[in-house]
Every structure is written in structure tokens, then in C-alpha cells.
Amino acid sequence: MKKIEKNISRHSNGTLYFVARRLGKLHVRSLHTDDLGKARKIVRENGIKGLTSSEDSCTAREPVPEAPLRGKQVPLLEEIEKKAGAAEGLSLEAVLKLHAARLVLISPSAREMADRGAKVCLMFGESLQAFSPIAIWNAYRKTGITRLGRELTSSANHLLWFLRKFVPWAVREGYLPLRCEQELRELRKVKVNPRRIRIPSADLVKDFLAMIAAEDSEGAVFLRFLAVTGLRRSAAIGLLWQDIDLDAGTMLVRQKGGREEVIPLTPEARELLEARRARPRPFGYGIKEIEVLERRMKRIGKGLDIDLVTFHSFRHFFASKCLLAGLTVPEVAKLLGHNDGGALVLKTYGHLCGAHLREAVNGLRLAS
């Protein structure tokens, strides 16, 4: 199949298919049309969750015949336009709703960012005639100083992401003047200072996992696997036994964007997988179990004052320990599945690399 958009591909026979990976599983569904406009509308109306929650979703790479689409329906675009047109002139709120109905997003977090961006535009935008991206951007950033005592950074960049989606569309449709798009070009992302990763000791992590195991033994095993492999949550859940070669000590991991890489297993990871060979899958987790486990992690992690409160934090823990153990930056990047040669590792864990370098230089003797 030929990829057309992020979640839409075209088969050799012309039919369009919906393709998405969710919780480590590849979902391929026929959209029963060769018209791209209709395909986009189906994705909007059903949503990513609706198109990946049916029982007949498959993990095969080649498309197979599918049942009719199911999922929660959203109001048809024509109905929204009819209601908006019935009012005397379009309001900013109505235009934002029209944009939301056309916006196709691939994750709940992206949808949440879009909803928050729309609320900020309503809060500071006043009206379509007075809409100014620069004024909204500056007003929102200053609210952080008023409420939190500091200027907003990451959340301001989320707002910029939304403005870059909304403003060009609204200008093309004639809802906003051309000056809005010109103002948008003047906005730049706020530079966010890199977060310093706090590295808990092995004993503290052991205590944390023991407290998890007291309430959820399977969850503790899963978190320990993340800690000793550095895998993303979705990659760990998506592992199949045919992807794992315990004799060779390797596993085939599906990374972001569908890339597949063979990564060596640590001794602790091999030992953990050996103990689970009788199971149909190494880790068979559903959405509800994942949500319950994450809430438990946050409760226990905050009580111990450690940063292991999200699944991704175990990836940070793994990378940090590898760097402090003496592995090179390219080697750690390979274990994490990065294909940038280590640039992201240096950006994220640069303070660790610097400390390790200072220790190495202190023990260096060159001319004595």
C-alpha cells in the first residue's frame, strides 16, 4: 500500500485504507472508498478509537476485507455549518467548532491540546474582527507570571501548535484577515530549558517495584521489564514471542513510525522473559489495566518522591544507568532505538555525560 497521509494509505486496487498503531497493535481497515475526501470524513466521524476498537481489526501488513465501520459518531460537518449559518454572522466560537470538526488528530493528547488551544483563543481572541495571534500568544504567556510566578513555556508552545493549524485554515476560508497569517509567521517557539533527570538508586527502584507488586504483581513485572530494556510502553506491549530470540539474546522492536530494529537483551531482561515463556504473549495488557497501573505508579512514586510516575520515566532511568555504567552515547542511542547517532541522548542526558567525562578526565595521566 502507498501512504497518502498519516493514517490513510491507498491499495494497488485504488481502495483507501485506515492504518494506525495503537497499544502496540497495527490496525488496518478498509474505508470502502477510493475518494480521499470521503476517507477523511470517515476518519473524522469515527475517530481513531472507533476505527481501532472493533474485534475484526488485524495485525497483518496486507489489507483484508473488513466489516462496516463502527464507532461513536460526531455531528456531521454539514449540520454544524447549517447551525452556524443560521446565526446572524459567524462568531469566533462557531468558526473554532467548524475547524474542530475538520481537524483529524491521531491521539487523545493531541485532541486535548487542540481543545485547550481553542479555549485560549476564545479567552483572549474576543472576536473574529479583533483576532490577533500575537496578542493571544503574549496574553497567554503573561498569565503564567500572574498565576504561577513564571512565564509559560511548554504550554505556550502547545498554543503555537494549535494556532499554526487554525489560522492558515481560517484565512483560506475567509473567516480571518490575511494579517493574521502574517502575524503568525512572527511567532517563534519558546526555548524550554532541558529537564534534569533525577536518577533514583537501584535500591529505591526495588522498593518502588515491591510496593507496586503488593497491589499488582503483573504490573510490577511489566515495569521491571521497562526498566531493564528502556522500551516504550507500546513497544513492550506489542512484543510477540516470534520477535524474541532468547538464545541469541536479541529482540525485534517496532519503533516510532513503524521502523523495526533488532536490539540486544540485557541479562535481567532475558531472565525475566525466560520466566514467562509459557504465556501466549510476553505482556498482554489492555487499556483499562494500563490506566489503573499508571494511577498506582503516580500515587506510590509521589509518596517516595521519585520521578518514576510515568511509563516513559523508566526509559529515562534505563538510559541514565547505561550512560553512568560507561556505555557510549551512540551505544545508548542504539539501545533506545534512536536513529540520530546520539543527538537526542546528548540533549536529554548531557548533564550526566558531562559528569562522567569529568570523572574520566580526573583519572587521566598523559605526560607524567
N, C-alpha and C positions, 0 to 999 in steps of 0.2 A: 504493500500500500504506500501511496505517496502522501506525505504530511502536507496538509493545506494550512491549518492553523494549529494552535497549541493542543487542542483536543479534538480536532476534526481531520480525518485522513480520507483519501479517495482510493477506492479499489480499482484494479485494472479494468473492471467492467463498468466503471463510472459511478457506482454507488458510493455514497458518503457514509463513513463510519465514525462513531464516537469512540475515542481511545483515551483512557486515563488510568493512572495507577493510584490506588487508594488502599492504605494499610498494607502495603507490600504486595497487593494483588493487581494484576493487569486486567482491566475490563475492556472488552471490545464489543460494541453493539452497532448493529446496522441501523441507520436512520431512515432507511426505506425511501430515499430520495437522492437525486443527483443534482438538485438545486441547492447551492450554497446558502442562499438567503433562507430557505425553508429549514435547512440543517441548523443554522444559527438560532432560528426561532425555537426549534425543538429543544436545543440545549438550554436556552433561556427559560422556557416554560417548565421544564422538568428539573433543571438544576443538576449539579454534579452528583449530589447524594441520590437523587431519584434515579439517575441513569446507572448508578453503580450498586444499588441496593437490591436489585431483583435476583432471584435464585438462578436465572439462566445466564448470568454473567460468566465469562470464560477467561481462562488464563492462556489460551492458545494465541500464538502470534498471528495466525491466519484467521480471517473473519469466518464466522459460521452463521447460518440463518438464526434470527432472533425472534422472540415473541414481541407483540406490540408493546410500545413504551408505556412504562408505568411511573408514577411518582406524583408528588404534590404539585398541583398546577398553580401558577401565578396568574394574575389578571392579564388578559390579552392586551397587547400594545394598542390595538385599535380602540378598546374600551377606555384606556387611560387617556388617549388623545381626544376621544369624544367628550369625556368629562372635563378635560382641561379646556377644550374649545368652547364648551358650553358657558364657561365663565366669561366675564367681560374683560378680555385681555388675559394673557398668561402671567401668573405670578412666578417668583423665583422658586417657590416650593413646588409648583406644578412642573416647571422645567427640570428640576432636580429629580422628580419622580419619573419623568419621561426618560431621563438619562439612566436612572437606576434600572428601568425595565429593559434597556438595550444593553446594559453592561453585563458581559459574561466573565465571571471570575471562577478560579479553579479551587479555591479553598475557603473555609469558613472565616479564617483570619483575614483574608483579603476582602471578603464581604463586610466584615466588621470595620475594617479600615475605611471602606467606601462609605458605610453608613455614618461613621464618625466625621468623615470629611464633609458630607452633605449637611450634617448638623452644624458644623463650624461655619460653613458658607451661609446658612440661614441665620446664624447668630450675628455674624459680622457683615454679611453682604447687603442687608437692608432690602434692596430691590434689584431688578434686572438693570434698571437705568443707572443705579449708583454702584453697580457691582465693580469691584476693583481687586484683582488678585494680590497686588502689592499691599493694599490696605488690610485685607483679610489676613495675609501672611504676617504682617507686623503686629496687628492687634492680637492674633492668637499667641504669638511668641511672648508678648508682654504679659499675657495673663499668667504665665508661669511665674514671673517675677512677683506678681501680686499675690498669687495663691501659694506658691511653693518657695518663694525667695530665690529662685534661679530661672534662667531663661530656658524655654523648652527647646530640646534638640531633636531627639529621635522622633517624637510625636509630630514635631513641625515638619520633618521630612516625610512623614506619612501623609500630612496635609498636602504637601507639594506633589506627591504621587497622585493624589486624587485630583488636584487642580489640573495636572497635565493630561488627565483623562477627560475631565469635564469641560474645560474652557475651549479647547480646539473644536470639540463636537458642537458646543453651544454656538460658537461663532459661525461654523459651517451651516448650521440650521437657521441662523439669523436671529437667535434669541439674545445674543450678546454682541456688542460693537467690536470692531476689529482691534481697537486699542487694548482690549482685554488680553488678546493673544500676544500683542507686543509687550505688555507689562509682564506676562508670564515668562517671556524669554529673559527678563532681567533677574528673575529669582534663581538663586543657587542653593544647593543643598547645604545644610549646616554641618560643619565638620564635628563629628562626635568623637570625643576622647576615647581611646580603646579601653575597655574594661579590664582591670587587673584580675586575673583568675586566682581565686583563693584555693590552695591545694590542701585538702584535708589529709591527715595521716592515714596510713593503712589500717591502724587500729580503730580510728574513728569511723572509717567506712565500714569496717567489720561490725562495729556496734550498731551502725545505722541499718545495715542489712539484717542483723539479728532482730532488731525491733520490727522491721518490715515482715520478716519470716514469722514472727509471733502472731501476726494477723493474716498473712497471705504468703504461704511458703512458695507457691509458684511464682508470685511476683518478685520475691527475693532472688530466686534463681535467675529470672529474666534480667533483673537489674545487675546482678553479678556478671552475667554474660556481656552486657553492655560495657561494664567497667573494664573487662579484660579483653575486649575486642575493639572498642571505640566505634562500633557500628551505630548508624542512625536507627531510631526506633522502627521505622517502616522496613528498613533493610533486614533487621533481625527477625521481625515478624514474618517477612516474606521468604525466609530461608527454607529450602526443601532439602531432604536428605541427599538427593541426587546432586545438589550443589556442593556437598561437603565430602572431602576425601580425607578421612582421619588417618589413613596410612601415610599419605604424603604430607599431612598437616597443612592442608590448604582449604579454602572455601571460595566459591564463586559468588560475589556480592553484586547486587544490582544497585548502582549508584543513581544520583540525580540525573534526570534526562535520559534514563534507560541504558546508560553505559554499564557494561559488565566487566568486572575485574577480578582476577584471582589474587587473593590476599592470604599470606601465611597466618596460621593459627598460633596463638600463644600457648604455652604448656597448660595454663589454667583453663583456657577455652577448650582445648582438646579433652581434658579431664572431665569438664562439665558436660560436653556433648556425648562422651562415651557413656556417661551415666543415664543418658536419655535416649539411647538407640532403640529401645522397644516402643517408643512413641511414634504415632503416624507422622508427626511433624516436630521439629525441634521446639517450636513455640507456636501454639495455636491460640492467639489472643483475638478477642472481638473488641468492638468499640467500647462497650459498657465496662468490660474488665479493665481496659486501658484507662478510662476516665476515673474509675474507682481507685486504681493504683496510683495515679498521678495526684489525686487529692490526699491519699495517705502519705505519699512522699513529701508533699508540701507541709503537712502537719508535723511529721516527725523531723524533717530537715530543719524547719524553723525552730523547733524545740532544741535541737542540738547546735543551732547557729552555724550550719554548713550550707554550701551552695548546691547540694545535691537535691534540688527540689523540682527539677525537670528532667526528662529523659536525655536531653541534649547535654546536660551538665556532666553526665557520665562520659560523654565523648571528650569533653574538656579535661576531665580527670585522667583519662587514658593517655591523651596526647601530652599532658604535663608530665606524667610519670615517665613516659618514654623519653622525653627530652632530658629530664633530670637523670635518667639511667645512662645517658651517653649516646643515644641514637642521634644520627644527624638529622637536620631539617628535611632533606629530601626523603630519607627513610621514613620519618614520621608522616610526611605528606602521602607517601605510598600506602602506608597502613590505613590512613584515613580516607583513601580513595580520591585525593585531590590530583588534578592533572595540570597544576600550575608550577610544578617544580619546587614548591615550598613557600611561595609568596604569601599565601593566606596564613600558613603556620607562623611565619615570622611576624606578620601583622598582629596576630592574636596572642602569641606567646613570646613576643620579643623580649619582655622583661625577664622571662625565665632563661632565654638563650643568653641574654647579657650576663646574668648572674653566673651561669655555667661557664661562660667564656672567661669571666674574671677569675674564677677559681682555677681554671686551667692555666691561665697566664701566670698566676701567683706561684704555681709549682714549676714553671718553665725556667730552665737554665741553659743559656745559649753560648756565653763566652767565658764561663768560669769553670 
